[in-house]
Amino acid sequence: FTKNVESEVSVLVFSRFVDSQEMDSTVTDRRDEPHTDFIYCCGAATEVLKFGSCHLQSGHKVLFLIIPGNPGVVGFYRTFMQTIHSMFGYSHPVWAVSHAGHCVPPVSMDMVEDASSAAENDVFGLNGQIEHKLAFIRKHVPIETSLVLVGHSIGCYIILEIMKRNPELKVLKAVMLFPTIERMAQTPQGKVMTPVLCRMRYVAYLPLFLLSLLPESLKTSLIKLVFGGIRSLDHFVLQPTVGLLSGDSAANAMYMGAQEMREVLERDNTTIKNNLNKLIFYYGAPDHWCPVQFFHDIKRDFPHGDFRLCENGFRHAFVLDAGREVARMVVEWIRGDLRT
């Protein structure tokens, strides 16, 4: 990824050729190019994908922060993030922070700074990932900045925990996309994956290791073959998927997944009640990780909440082919809350 450049010269030159309201579809605004940072957070390698400001200073009013699903690879959300960034006129930075260890760090970085500390704090586990996000916010987000948190899948569970553990955060809105916040092991997909992740996980490590030895071109061909049935596949998801085949990233994702099956049990009604006016939930109709019954249950328990059921047939992993469409919906839902 190239660095985001917003110099006066580039804007002036660009504006001479295209009107900002009638931009030709073949021209890409340079503000649409993200910046990628690799940092250590809680001692674990972390990838941060950024549209807009790369460093927040005091005075930044709003930050969109994306908390991914599992695997927590930020590259999957590139189109989704770019759409949000552009639809708000590039006025609000949009960042996504990977889960600890779910990225391929540069050769100059190890996956962990201190292996013993990482193991002691279980940084790759579900609780460790929650503390990882809290630590990232404490270090990189000014205290006066208002947050729009956008979670996907297990990222929604993490957001509820963030709001519970640090109620002082200035959360303007929290958007929960395809939320896996309860009874994960009891869902149709959970019943299939629980024995795989909890009892057979180590069996998968050998094929993952063998796949990691393949040339990049062959990995890409395999991924294209797997995704061949998706007509409108977002080509930006190919390279992040190839990165998952590095071995360590996928193994860390599976480890976290095993804990999700064991620990995501009852819905946190107290935190939802305490933050109901800030929360927007979007449930998938054909979602095997979160059955429609869960939507009806939570809507019954919180009749004044903002709960929406997908009418477009979007898959749970919406980033594969509907990142732009879902982003447009999110913008429309919260546009009024960001008007000053």
N, C-alpha and C positions, 0 to 999 in steps of 0.2 A: 504494500500500500504506500502511496505517496503522501507526503505531509500536506496538511490543509494550509492553503495559502490565500490570504485575503488582503493583499497589498493594494494600495490605491491605484497603482499603475495597472495591475491586472484587471481590476474592476472597470477602469476607464476604457481600456482597450476592448474589453469584452462588450461593454455597453454600446460601443460604436457599431457593432455588427448585429446585435440582436436586442430587441426590446424585451425587458424583463417579464412582461406579461404575455408575450407571444413568442416564446422561445422555440426555435426549431428543434424537433425531437432528436435530431442527430448531434446537437450540441450539448455538452455536459458542463454545467456550471462548476467551476473549480471548487466551490464550497461543498460540492457533493462528494468530494474525495475525503475519505477518513484518514485519521492518524492512529497508529497503533503503538502502544507502550507495553513493554514487558517489565514487570516489577516483582519484587518479593513483598507479599502481604501475609502476615502471620507466618513468615518463613517459607512460604510456598510460592512457586512460580505462578504468576497471574498475568493474563493478557487483558488489556483494557483497550477497547475500540472506541474512538472518539470522533464525533462529528461536531464541528464548531470549536469553541475554545478548548485548548489542550490543558490549560492550567486555570483553575478558578481563583479569582481574586475576591477580596471583600467587596461587596457591591453587586456581585452576580445574584440576580433575583431568583431565577428558576433553573434547575437542572433536571433533565429527564435521565433517569438511571434505570437501565434494563437489567433485570435479574433473570438469567436464562433458566431453561429447564435442564434436564439431564439427558445427554451430556451437555455440560455448560460451556459450549464453544461459541464465542462471541461472533465469529465470522458468519455463522448461520443467520444472524440478525441484521446483516449489513443493509439489505434492501428495505427492511422494515424501519430501521433507524434513519436511513437517508430520506425516506418518505416523510417521516415525522419532522425531521429537521427542515426540509424544504417547504412543507405545508405551513409551518409557522414562520416562514420568511427568513429562515436561518438566524432567528433572533434568540433561540434557546439552545444551548449545547445539549447534545444527546450522547450519553455514554453507556457502554455495556461492560460489565466486569465479569470475567470468566469465573467459573468455580476453581478453587485451588487445585492445581495439578491437572486441569482439563485442557491444557494448551501444550503446544510444542514450543518450548523456550528456545531462544537462539543458542548457538553452540557455546557462547560465552557464559551461559547460565546453566546451573543444575536445576533439577526439579524442586529440590529443597535446599535451603541454606544450611540447615542443621538437622540431620536425619533423626537424631535422638529426640530433639525438641518437637519435631513434626509428629513423631510417633506418640510422644507423651500427650500432646494436645489433640491427637486424632484429627489433624487439620483436614484430611480428605474425607472424614465422616460427615454425617448430616449436621450434627451440632457444630463441628469445626467449620463447616461452610457458612453457617449462620454467623458465627463469631468473625469469620473472615470478612463478610460483607460489612458488619458493624465496624470492624477495624479500618476497612477501606474508607468508609464514610467519615469516620473520625479524622483520618489523616488527610484526606484529599478534598473534602467538601467543607467550605466555610460554614460556620455555625448559623449564620443568618440566611443562607441560601435555602429557598423553598424547594422541596423535592417532589417531582412527579415520578413515583415508582411504578414500573411496569414489569409485572412478573408473568412468566410462562410456566405452566405445569408446576413442578416442585418449586420454582421460583416464587410462586404465590404463597406457598407455605413459609418460605424463608422471609418473605415480606411481612407476613403476619407476626412472625417471631421478632423481626427487626422492630416493628411498631410496639410490640409487647415489651421487649427488653430495653428499648430506648424511647419512651413516650415523649421525651422532650424534642425529638426530631421535628423539624418543620415540614411535615408531609402534607402537601397540598391535595394530592389525589394519589390513590393507589389502584391501578388497573390490573385486574386478575384475569389473565387469558388462559382458558382451558385449565382451571385450577385443580391441582391434585392436593387437596388440603385435608382429606379424611379417607379412612378405610381403604387405603391403596391396595392392600393384599386381597381385599374382597372383590375388587373390580374384575371384570372379565380378563383384562390384560394382566392384572396383578396375580390372578390365579395361575396364569401360565408362567409368568416371570419369577414369582417368588421362589419356587424350587430351583430354578436356573440360577438366580442371583445368590440365594442363601445357601444352597447345598452343592451346586455344581459349578460355581464361579471359577474355581481353579482349573477346571477342565478346559475352559475357554482360553486360558492364558497361553497355552502352547500354540494353537492356531493364530492367535493374535501376534505372538512373537514371530512366527513364520511369515505372516503377512507383512510385518514391519521390515523384513529383509528384502522385499520385492522392490524393484525400481519404481520410481515415482510414476513413470508413464504407464506401467502395468497396473499400479494401484488405481490410477485415474480411470483406466479402461474398465476395471472391475466395478468401480463405483458407478460409472455411466451405465454399465450393464444392469446393476441392481436397480438404478433409478429409471431405467428405460421405459417403464410403464407410466411415468408421470409426464403428461403432455406439456405442461407449462412449467417445467422444472426451472427454478432460479439457478442460473449457471454459477452464481456467487457461492452456492453451498458446496460445490464440488471440492474445492481446495481444502476447506475446513474438514470435510469428511475424510479426505485423504490423510490429513493430519491426525485424525483419530486412530489411524492404523499404525501410528508410531509405536504402539504398545503400551507405554506408561499411561497415556491419556485415557485410553479405553479401559484399562485395568482400574484406574482411579474412579472412573465413571461407574463401573460395575460395583465397586466397593461401596460407593455412596448409594447406589440403587438398592443394594441389599439392606442397608440401614433404613432406607425409605419404607421398604416393605414391613419392617419390624416396628418402626417408630411413628409413622404417620397413621394414627388410629382414629381418635375422636376429633371432630371439628372443634376448633378453639372459639366457641361461641362468645366467650367473655371479650376477647380481643376484637372480634367482629362487632359486637354490640357497642364497645367503647369507641369504635372508629367508623361506625356505619355510614356516616355522612361523607366520609372520604373514599369509600370503597365502591368500585364498579366491578362486577363479576360477569364474565362472558363464558358461557358453557357451550360445549360442542354437542350437536345433536347425535352424530355418529361416533361419539368419543368412548372408546373402550377402557380408557383410564379414568373416566369420570362419567358414569352413566347418567342419563337424563333424570333418573329418579333423584339423584343428588341435587340437581337444580330445583326440582319440585319441593324437596325436603327443606332446603335452605330458604327458599322463597316463602314457604309456609311459616317457618320459624322467625323470619324477619320480613314481615309484610311491607315494611316501609323502606326496605333496601333497594338498591339498584342492581337487579339481576336480569341478565339478558340471555336468551337462548339463540344459538346460531341458526339462521334461516338460509344460509348459503352453502351448506355442505362442506365447510372447511374441515380439513383433517386436524387431529391433535397437533401434529408437527406442521403447523401452518406455514412455517418459514420455508418449506420446500417449494411451495408454489403459490402462496397467497400472502406473502409478507407485505406487499404493497397494499392490497385490499384491506387487510386487517389494520394496517397503520392508518389508512384513511378513516376507518371507523373510529379508532381511538382518538384521532384529532377532533373529529366532530363531537365526540362525547364530552371532551374536556375543554374545548375551545373557549366556552363561556367562563370557565374558572380561571383562565389565564388573562382575561381582559382586565386592564387596569382602569 
